[in-house]
Amino acid sequence: MVAPMVALADLPGWTLWAGLGALGIGLLGVLTMAIPRPREMSAEEAVQLYASGRTGTGHAMSMPQTDQLAAAKSAAAGLLKRNRSLEMRINARLEGAGSQLNASEWLLMHVAIVLVAGFVGTVLGGGKVLIGVIFLAVGAVVPWVYLGFRRSRRRKAFGRSLPDTLTLMSGSLTAGLSLAQSIDTIVNEGTEPIASEFRRVLVETRLGVSLETALEGVGERFESKDFAWVVMAINIQRKVGGNLAELLDTVAKTIREREYMRRQVAALAAEGKLSAYVLGGLPPLFFIYLLFTRYDYVSELWSRPLGYLMLVGSVCILGIGAFWMSRVIKVEV
């Protein structure tokens, strides 16, 4: 006998207050991100402020913050201070995605999204805890997936514009400019995200960091092997001498050919990737659909021992299939 569906009105009174409390905490985190942030100083203003040694409250501290907002951010910052590895991983992902948030703000927003997703899932599911847990898991995963998507898109844009950037640098060096001046030319005339990254390189060099170290930082943030070759070529040229403009032009041609090959492979593997996404995503999405429309039918899976066995087996088979498809469509260039 299948248990009847639990209506929202039949739930205990404390569940409504707990849900409203979770929704309030989630909205507080969302409002934290929605509050207008003070204008950030440009790279030149940051260098001038650092060089002059002026401190104190300025424009960046002029906007008052509420006690609740300050307490929430300080709590998130305290948690990250006790776990430096987590803070470093979050900061690395945020920098790679080009986000203006810091680690504590991202953690606060992430917790807010998880709580709101869990509450919305519980309400939409008519008070069913399982649906609330599924939405809770989705709310925990989606922000990281979105951040990874932005990071991947930014890395691809960096790789596509790198050959043209090296060609522009080569032309600047041929015209008689120094390497630092050619980097400044990229800052003024280049495209994003290379322009902002090279602006950061100039700021770091003005603060005492060597040019080679600053350029290596760009390659590490984007995990670009091509740019690592560029930095290696610059280091070798500075040690043994030679025509840097001609060297950069040669590297640009090589990278352009590699990028052409990558696009060719991506076009050939596009159909396989789409098939893998459809085959891998259809079963869990259809299962979630059945939870909303045919809950009594699906609940048999966790009402009997055979149902548990079927769930475990289906998850294992789906995982093996997804792993196999990911290996088939992955091509290294």
C-alpha positions, 0 to 999 in steps of 0.5 A: 500500500503506497502512502498518500501524498503529503499535502502542505497543509498537513505539515507541522506548524514548525516546518512553515516557520523553519522554511520562512527562516531559511528563506529569510537567511537566503534573501539576506545573502541575496540582498547582500550581493544586491547592495551597490558596492563602492566604485573600485579604484583603477589600477593607476589609482591603486599604484598611486595610493600605494606609492604615496603611502596614504591610508585612512578612510576614502571613497571606498569606505564612504558607504555605510554598511548595516550591522547585519551585513557586516556580521554576515561578512565577518562570519564568512571571513572568519570561516575562511581564515580557519580554512586557508585551503578553501579560501585559496581555491575559491579565490583562484576560481573567482580570479579565473572567472573574472569575478569582482567578489571576494571569497567571503562574499561568494561563500555568503551568496552560495549559502543563500542560494542553497537555502533558497533552493531547498525551501523552494523545492520543499514548497513546490514538492508539496512538503516532500523532503526528498524533493527539497533535498534534491533542490538543495543539492542542485543549489549547492552545485549550480553556482560552482558549475556557473563559475566554472562555465565563466572561467572556461569561457574566459580561458577560451577568449584568452586563447583566441586573442593570444596570437593577435596580442603577440603580433601586436607586441611584435609590431610594437617592439619592431617600432622601437618600444620596450617590452613594458611599453608594448605591454602598455600598448596591449592594455590600451588597444587589446581586447578582454580579458588580456587587456585587464590581465596585462594591466595587472601585470603593469601594476605588479611591476610598479609595485616591485614584482619582476616582469617575468614573475608577473607574466608567469602569474597570468599563465597560472591564472588561465592555466594556459600552456601557450602563454607559458611558452611565451613567458619561457621565450621571453626569459630565454631571450633576456638571458641569451639575447636575440630578436624578441620581436621576431621570436614573438611573431614565430610563437604567434604563428605556432599558437595560431596553427594550434588554435586552428587545430583545436577548432577543427577537433571541436567541430568534429567532436561537437556531435559526440558531445551533444549526444553525451550531454543528452544521454547523460542528462535525460535520466536524472531530469526525467526522474525529477519530472516523475517526482513532481508528476508521479510521486506515488509511482516513483516512491516504490523505489525507496519503499522496497529492498528491490527498489534500493537495489535498482536505484544503486544499479542505475546510478552505477550504470549511468556513472560508468556510461558517462565516464566512458562517453567523456573519455571517447569525446575528449581529444588532446591537441 
